[in-house]
Amino acid sequence: MTINSPTFTPFLSRHSHFPSFTHHKIERTILSLKIKKMASHIVGYPRMGPKRELKFALESFWDQKSSAEDLEKVAADLRASIWKQMADVGIKYIPSNTFAYYDHVLNTTAMLGAVPPRYGWTGGEIGFDTYFSMGRGNATVPAMEMTKWFDTNYHFIVPELGPDVNFTYSSHKAVNEYKEAKALGVDTVPVLVGPVTYLLLSKPANGVPPTFDLLTLLPKVLAVYKEVVADLKAAGASWIQFDEPTLVLDLEPQKLQAFTTAYSELASSLSGLNVLVETYFADVPAEAYKTLTGLAGVTAYGFDLVRGTKTLDLIKGGFPSGKYLFAGVVDGRNIWANDLTASLATLNGLEATVGKDKLVVSTSCSLLHTAVDLVNETKLDNEIKSWLAFAAQKVVEVNALAKALAGQKDEAFFSSNSAALASRKTSPRVTNEGVQKAAAALKGSDHRRATNVSARLDAQQKKLNLPVLPTTTIGSFPQTPELRRVRREYKATKISEEEYVNSIKKEIREVVELQEKLDIDVLVHGEPERNDMVEYFGEQLSGFAFTVNGWVQSYGSRCVKPPIIYGDVSRPKPMTVFWSSTAQSMTKRPMKGMLTGPVTILNWSFVRNDQPRSETCYQIALAIKDEVEDLEKAGITVIQIDEAALREGLPLRKSGQAHYLEWAVHSFRITNVGVQDTTQIHTHMCYSHFNDIIHSIIDMDADVITIENSRSDEKLLRVFRDGVKYGAGIGPGVYDIHSPRIPPTEEIADRINKMLAVLEKNILWVNPDCGLKTRKYTEVNPALTNMVEATKQIRNQLASGK
């Protein structure tokens, strides 16, 4: 079974709200459109479906409850519905090949046949077994590394490459999807991850020297790209889009030269095609702009003009004659309605430089990073709803701007937009003067605890009396269908508050008893009352609004539903004290109070764009500070304040990183500055590159940090091998929780020994990579059993002096 089926089949899933379309209905609908398509373009679109149809289909397939054909039916219907939606609106340049069953970078790895040998692939078209094994792992083989896609909460699967990789054209997904859309009457722009970006996002495979220059593989990779381009041309494609977002990074001259080399080599293959090179997420540096606009065979350039406003000056300073500018003026990263009047003014200003017939209105990046459709939000109040635009609405905004640019401005639509913007600006629910004053007062101190971490750890050890290599977990335990049912029925008022509380207490007791049975040292309550680590807190803070179906893909089938921060933030009452105190009363072992930190709440929300992000973060920090101090008063002596997304918010350009880290780290310190030395503050980070910000992590001044390590081939340990001294407690993850694979005891023991080679035993903790929410108890129980057993083996070795 291939990872893409070109055959359209009606979607029959009970999860979908889409109508079921036949070939002829869709084709007839699209071909009968009388809309003149303006110069409009969408970089990419969400894949999961408006009600997570793909998520449910994937998980049903993985659980062997449905067939590959069933999964392909769901995927085909989603693609058809998306293409039809854009065609109906009037979008001219509609993308294809932005769909993925797991990840678009993994799709590219499949296209190139760059499958690591451990998956046992022997050639031919890559099917679901190999594809999902690379993304998720399987019972015998671990998954490939997963890390953040630039500064978003989307995760991609990191390619593992080396000089011996035999690149072959092994997935025809791009051309199959182009043909699939064409059969439905939609001529699309096939989208490929650009060859240079693909290599720059890769890593040397196991056994390949870390210094190996991945760009030396460019000729081999380009050979496959040429085959793909030839296939697309033969199928009738007239445009092709290469996503090269690494052009927004601070790249050395030799990396910039790789773009020139790549597109010069591809130029003859691309002859006869219109070629768009798309960038996003930040402004393009001057040298990169010069490189990009000089690439051979390229017809058009796409820029993020929302996060990359400095690029406007570069464009106005000189733009290649006769080339197209795809102007990303509609924000693909947030959910606020576009200021159409301001965007139109920007576009009008660009016309003088580019020319009216060469200017295309676009999104700033793929709409993958925003919620799908506001029409499904029936519980948002009308005022806040009028301020918003999800992916479907952004498609309409793009087309409205394109029509206005062509002299067909919809005055009523623009007037309604202006009224909504004015409503948001003047609404009393947005501003809380007391909160603003409290946040402004923070700037007079750096908020550090009075005692250094070494002295605090001594005081904490006297109180906690933990063994060497203490074991713990990151916070959440499996969210079973029964648990989700209880929360759902309570929210729908189908069960009483007393019934709900008793059910949650029962779940907590079972989780506590399980951890005691496993002999884990520092316990968690499992978070059964929580739907999401950010939404749970947002629901209890002022200034937040919530959606019913505002889901955004994080990785694979995992989706998150970011809260919307529309106003000033404060904490009306304690949020977690009752549940943490209840859990602590069930055990004599230390019970962690579990909180989400201010930077993570900020970075995993849709944040207001009418004030600096730092101001909003300080407001959240004050709210979490109140909660930390209330937990301490309630007798909770270990408090974890997760900052899983701290690295994610780091600006892509070095020029902005120091300022971000200053206020982000400061926000974390604010949360716990007032606690006693004997209260142990933990934090957790996951699935990012940390080595370049290790000194900022140290500056957070947490007592213990647990951090992802196993899935990234223990890259974290290299920073300590390179001489960085870390004096606080640290728990590099000993196994990957995003894979169903159960790690053997010997493997975990080996990881612990590797950690002990670079870290002192008195600061090392043993824990999984991340929370256990997405796993099943049939996976969690044996994995934690092996983790504890491995820890005891190492303790015995240390005690015997071996």
Number of C-alpha atoms within 10 A of each C-alpha: 12 19 21 22 18 19 13 21 20 17 24 14 18 8 17 19 12 16 11 15 16 16 14 12 12 20 18 13 14 18 13 11 13 9 11 10 17 22 24 25 26 28 27 21 28 23 25 28 28 25 19 21 22 26 22 19 26 25 16 16 16 14 10 10 11 14 15 17 13 18 21 25 20 25 28 22 24 24 22 22 18 19 24 21 16 22 23 17 18 26 27 23 24 24 27 30 21 23 25 19 24 25 23 18 22 23 26 21 26 26 24 24 23 22 27 18 9 12 18 10 17 9 11 12 19 23 16 15 15 19 23 18 19 26 24 23 21 18 12 13 17 23 22 23 21 20 21 21 17 21 18 18 22 21 22 23 26 24 26 21 23 22 14 9 17 14 20 20 23 21 23 22 24 25 25 20 23 24 22 22 24 16 17 22 21 24 23 25 26 23 25 25 20 22 23 29 20 23 20 14 18 19 19 18 18 12 7 14 10 11 8 14 14 20 18 13 17 18 14 15 23 20 16 19 21 18 14 22 21 15 16 23 19 10 14 15 22 15 22 24 23 21 23 22 24 24 25 22 18 17 15 10 11 9 18 19 13 18 24 16 16 19 22 16 18 18 17 12 18 21 12 13 19 17 21 24 24 25 26 27 25 26 25 28 19 14 14 23 18 15 17 23 18 14 17 18 20 25 19 23 22 28 30 30 27 23 18 20 15 16 20 18 10 16 17 14 9 12 17 15 10 12 18 23 26 28 25 29 29 28 26 29 22 22 25 24 21 22 16 22 15 11 20 18 11 15 23 16 13 18 16 10 18 21 15 16 13 16 23 24 31 33 30 28 30 21 26 22 24 26 30 28 19 22 13 15 14 12 10 15 10 9 12 17 19 19 20 18 24 23 28 22 18 26 24 18 27 29 25 26 28 27 20 20 21 13 9 12 14 12 11 9 12 18 13 12 20 16 13 19 19 12 15 18 13 10 12 10 13 17 16 15 8 11 17 16 11 13 18 13 9 16 12 7 9 15 17 16 18 12 10 14 19 14 11 19 22 13 17 20 13 10 12 18 11 15 12 18 24 21 23 24 25 26 22 22 22 20 20 14 8 10 15 15 11 20 19 14 13 17 13 10 11 12 14 13 12 10 13 19 15 12 18 19 19 13 18 24 19 14 22 23 15 14 21 16 10 17 16 22 22 18 28 26 28 25 23 24 22 15 17 15 21 23 24 17 22 24 14 16 22 21 20 23 20 17 19 13 20 24 23 25 25 20 20 23 18 16 16 21 23 26 23 25 23 22 22 22 25 21 20 10 13 16 21 20 21 11 20 23 18 15 23 22 13 15 14 9 16 19 26 28 29 27 23 21 28 31 30 24 27 27 23 23 20 22 24 21 13 10 10 10 17 18 16 22 26 29 23 29 28 24 23 28 23 18 22 28 18 18 25 19 12 14 16 21 22 24 23 25 25 26 25 24 26 27 26 27 20 20 19 18 15 11 10 11 14 14 13 17 21 15 19 27 21 23 28 31 21 24 24 27 17 17 20 17 19 18 21 25 21 24 26 27 24 24 23 24 16 20 15 10 16 16 13 16 20 16 16 21 23 23 25 23 25 28 25 28 25 21 22 17 12 16 15 21 19 12 15 17 13 9 9 14 13 15 18 19 22 25 27 26 27 27 27 24 25 22 22 21 20 22 23 15 19 14 15 24 21 14 19 25 14 13 23 17 12 17 20 14 17 16 20 23 24 28 27 26 26 25 20 21 21 17 18 14 15 11 17 20 15 16 23 24 18 21 28 24 18 22 24 17 14 20 17 12 11 12 10 8 7 7
